[in-house]
Amino acid sequence: MIQLDFYGTLVAASLVLLLGRGLVTRVACLRNYNIPEPVAGGLVVALALLVSRTFDIEVRFDTSLQTPLMLAFFATIGLSADFASLKKGGRVVGVFLLAVAGLLIVQNAMGIGLATMLGLDPLMGLLTGSITLSGGHGTGAAWGTVFSEKYGLASASELAIASATFGLVLGGLIGGPVARLLIKRVQVPGCHTQEAPRLPKGFEQPNKERSITPFSFIETLALIAVSLLVGNLLNGLLQGTALELPSFVCVLFIGVVLRNGLSALGLYQVFEREVSVLGNVSLSLFLAIALMSLKLWDLAALALPIFIILAAQALVMALFAIFVTFRIMGRNYDAAVLAAGHCGFGLGATPTAIANMQAVTQRYGPSQIAFLVVPMVGAFFIDIINVIVIKLYLALPFFAVA
């Protein structure tokens, strides 16, 4: 077994990103279908590690940097959100929430229905529904423990982690192709018209050059560090209370408070270029570590019925994004980018959604409304709505505790 320490893992993650950049640049299908660079490079490495296991070679990474990178990314999301912009997205956020809630209901109905048809415990269908797909690894692990202890479902935690991993992979793969299909039906702003192209902001085009200075860079780094520190303290205070939230939501909230509080007091204006640079670096490294650390043999070990359910869920996600999300969001370019983002966190996680949208906007142009709505919904609202939906399903008669 090869064990890479902190530095070795950081080097490996950097090389994965360079590999992904090279693949997307040189392989036409990856470029045409807007596959995010961390996904392309990370999956190649994960597949290579899967093959290496046949030769009794196992590589393990130090993933201690993964959570801080994820939290730093959400801190930059918070620091990028000003109240004036949030007001503009009010109605759009509300409509997108309806699409998100609709998918949660559909995912659980699909999971329970297929599990019942295949002779499995309906709880397995719920675990392969919104709990792990829209909820991700954290939600899946939490509910897996509940299902094991309260409902007596064997191997619930292992199934939850494997299902969430499957969703993370598929969420990063289908978003780009869905957006490409939809963009063929719409007019991209600034193309073939007299309309001036919209300038990108924040996370929309991560490869765009942005001027920075050492001092402003340190200022922004300090804001992110404060968001991480205070956000984690707030998370600790809320543990075990009715207001308990995931740690990344607390960090994002502190970022929003810092951004708007300092601005309202006239003390400091957040420099968005540095925020976007640090946010994109954190996002890319987080995804690289997450994907190259995937244990694909856990997916291979899934029983065929569970694999059928998860494959059906991926198909349903793509169809929902095309026929529901895209249509109710306006059937325009922004709606196509939102559909790609919905695929990302509808099957995986908010960072995957951002990576999907970046792959699209890097090629076709910015979509400011998508990068306003998706982080807000993916970080704040989806977990709350998901809990409500899950509890409503668990109230059904055939989920009664023995």
C-alpha positions, 0 to 999 in steps of 0.5 A: 500500500502507498500512503501519500501524506499531506504534501504528496496529496497536494501534489497529486491533486495539482497534477490531477487538475493539470491532467484534466485541463490537458484532457479537456483541451485535447479530447473533443468529446470532453470539450464539446460536452462541457465536462469539468476539468477536475471531473475529467482528471479525477475520474481517470486517476480513480479508474487507474487506482481501480485497475491497480488494485488487481495488482495488489497496489493500493494508494491512499491519500491524506484527505485532511485538506478536503474539508477546509477547501470545501469550507473555503469555497463556501466562504467565498460564495458568501463573500461574493453575495451582496444584498442588492444582487440577492434582491434581483434574484428573489423571484428566480430563487423562488421558482428554482426552489419549486424545481428543487422540491419537485425533484426531491419528491420525484427522487424518493418516489422513484427510489421507493417504487423501484426498490419495492418492484425489485423486492428490496426494503423500501428504506433502501429506495429512500436511501438511494433517493434524495437522501444521498443524491440531493443530500450528498455524503454528509446527509447520507451518512447521518440518515444511514445511521438512523436507518441502522439504529432505528429501523434495523436496516443492515449496512445502511451507512455503507449503502448511503456512502456508495450511493452518494459516491455514484451520484457525485460521479454522475452529477459531474458527467451529465450536467455538461451534455444536458446544457449542450443539448439545451443551448442548441435551442436558445440564443446565447447572449451576445452571439449573432446579435447587436447585444453587448456580451455580458461581462463575467463576474465571480465564478462564471469564468474561472480561467479569466485573468484577474489583476491582484496585488499581494496586500489585497490578496492577504485582505481577502485571505483574512476574510476567508479565514474569519469566515471559517473560524466564526462559521465553525464556532457558530456550527458548534453552538448550534449542534444539538439544537433545533437550528442545527445546520451543516458547517458549510452553511454556517461558514457561508452565512458568516461570509454573507454577513462580513460582505454586507456588514462591512459594506453597510458600515463603510469600512471595507468593500470586498474585492471580488476578483481576489474572492473569485480567484481563491474560491476557484482554487479551493473548488478545483482542489477540493473536487480533484481530491474528492474525485481522485480519492473515490473508491470505485470498487465500492460502486462495483460492489453495489448489488445489481438492483441498487445499481439499477435504481441509481442508474434510473435516478441519473436518467430521471435527473437528466430528464427533469433538468431538460423538461422541468428545470429548463422550462420553468426557469425561462427556456433561455441561456440562463435556464440551460446553465441552471439546468446544468447546475441542478444536475450537479447538486441534484445528484452530487453536491453544490461544488459539482454544480458550480463546476458544471456551470463553469464548464458551460460558461467558460465556453458559451459566456457568463450567466450571472443569474445562475451563479447567484441562484444555485449557490444560494439554493444549494447551500441554504435551502436544499438541506432544509427542504430535503429534511422536510420531504424525507420526514414526510415520506417516513410518515407513510404507513409502510415505514412504521418502526417495528 
